[in-house]
Amino acid sequence: MNPDYSAAWKLLGKALASAGDTAAARTAYESGIACAERMGDKQAQREMQVFLKRLD
């Protein structure tokens, strides 16, 4: 997995959340948000922030 590809982090988080592993999903979304910020991908950043809030 390319660590600078924010879409991969988003999909990983969604897969982990669907599997019931919310702790790992949270970590994936947090990593994805940081990646999106570095890469300037505002849309992916916003989407993952929403998905992260839904885990609560």
Backbone as a ProteinNet text record, in pm:
[ID]
protein_1_A
[PRIMARY]
MNPDYSAAWKLLGKALASAGDTAAARTAYESGIACAERMGDKQAQREMQVFLKRLD
[TERTIARY]
84.5	0	89.2	53.7	125.2	77.1	164.7	121.2	77.3	104.7	64	-62.2	-132.1	-254.5	-373.6	-434	-538.2	-660.6	-691.4	-807.5	-789.1	-665.8	-639.6	-666.8	-628.4	-656.3	-806.7	-879.4	-1024.9	-1088.1	-1047.4	-1103.2	-1064	-941	-898	-983.4	-1004.8	-1088.4	-1229.5	-1286.6	-1422.5	-1427.9	-1327.5	-1324.5	-1311.5	-1224	-1205.3	-1330.3	-1394.8	-1518.7	-1627.6	-1636.7	-1736.6	-1710.8	-1582.7	-1545.2	-1561.6	-1596.7	-1618.2	-1495.3	-1385.3	-1261.1	-1252.3	-1327.7	-1335.2	-1204.1	-1126.4	-998	-903.5	-895.5	-808.5	-863.8	-995.7	-1057.1	-1024.4	-1031.2	-998.7	-854.4	-763.1	-622	-603.7	-671.7	-661	-714.9	-829.5	-885.1	-794	-739.3	-648.5	-524.6	-470.4	-355.1	-394.2	-512.6	-561.4	-584.2	-635.6	-656.7	-523.1	-424.7	-291.3	-231.1	-248.3	-198.9	-267.6	-399.2	-474.6	-431.9	-405.8	-358.4	-224	-132.3	0.4	-9.3	-101.7	-113.1	-207.9	-274.6	-367	-498.9	-536.2	-659.5	-773.5	-832.1	-934.2	-1060.1	-1101.4	-1222.8	-1205.7	-1095.8	-1070.8	-1059.1	-995.6	-980.8	-1117.8	-1207.2	-1341.9	-1419.8	-1410.3	-1483.1	-1437.5	-1307	-1256.4	-1288.2	-1294.1	-1334	-1477.7	-1564.4	-1703.6	-1708.8	-1636.2	-1636	-1580.6	-1479	-1419.7	-1521.5	-1596.3	-1698.5	-1808.6	-1838.7	-1944	-1903.8	-1775.3	-1730.7	-1764.4	-1785.6	-1814.8	-1954.4
-117.4	0	123.8	217.9	345.2	430.9	463.2	539.2	682.1	730.6	865.3	866.4	754.7	743.8	743.7	859.5	875.5	787.9	760.2	675.8	535	486.5	353.5	351.6	458	467	469	541.7	549.7	411.9	341.4	208.5	109.4	119.9	32.9	58.5	184.4	217.7	164.2	177.2	127.1	-24.7	-93.9	-240.1	-285	-219.8	-255.7	-226.4	-114.5	-81	-183.3	-224.8	-325.1	-459.2	-488.1	-613.3	-604.9	-486.7	-470.2	-430.4	-404.1	-364.9	-212.5	-152	-6.4	58.8	-7	51	62.6	-42.7	-39.7	56.4	62.8	156.6	299.6	327.7	461.4	497.6	403.8	427.1	452.3	374.9	392	528.6	567.5	698.6	811.5	799.7	904	915.2	800.5	801.7	860.6	826	878.1	1028.1	1078	1222.5	1295	1241.6	1302.5	1299.8	1188.9	1176.1	1277.1	1286.2	1378.9	1523.2	1555.5	1690.8	1717.8	1620.4	1636.1	1652.2	1577.8	1575.8	1683.9	1755.7	1860.9	1808.6	1687.1	1624	1655	1771.3	1819.4	1732.6	1684.1	1601.8	1472.6	1402.8	1278.7	1306.4	1416.5	1454.5	1471	1544.4	1566.3	1435.4	1351.4	1224.4	1138.7	1128	1044.3	1103.5	1234.2	1295.9	1258.2	1254.1	1212.6	1065.8	979.5	836.8	814.4	890.5	878.7	916	1022.5	1063.5	959.3	890.3	787.9	666.5	649.7	537.4	558.7	683.2	714.4	674.2
0	0	0	-82.7	-87.3	30.3	126.7	244.2	213.4	93	54.2	-32	-37.8	-117.7	-22.1	-3.3	98.3	72.4	-53.2	-83.7	-27.8	-25.8	29.3	179.6	249.8	393.3	418.5	334.4	349.9	331.3	227.7	202	310.7	360.5	469.7	593.6	625.6	740.5	725.8	607.3	583.8	597.7	544.8	554.1	699.4	773.6	914	995.8	968.3	1039.2	1008	883.2	844	911	935.7	1001.5	1153.2	1203.3	1345.8	1425.5	1357.8	1425.6	1428.6	1519.8	1522.5	1564.5	1649.6	1691.8	1572.8	1493	1374.8	1269.9	1257.2	1162.3	1201.9	1331.2	1381.6	1346.4	1367.3	1335.4	1186.2	1103.2	957.9	915.1	969.7	934.6	981.2	1100.9	1150.8	1062.7	1021.8	930.6	795.9	749.5	622.2	624.6	735.2	748.9	745.8	817.6	817.1	676.9	607.3	469.8	378.9	388.9	303.9	329.4	455.6	487.4	420.2	429.1	366.8	216.3	155	9.5	-43.8	45.9	3.6	-50.7	-11.8	-60	37.7	22.8	116.7	117.5	1.3	-5.6	74	52.3	125.7	275.1	308.8	449.2	514.7	449.8	504.6	515.7	413.2	415.9	533.1	552	660.8	797.5	808.3	934.7	968.8	868	889.4	930.9	859.6	893.4	1033.9	1070.4	1203.4	1311	1289.5	1386.4	1398.7	1290.6	1293.7	1376.8	1402.5	1484.8	1632.2	1669.9	1811.3	1850.9
[MASK]
++++++++++++++++++++++++++++++++++++++++++++++++++++++++

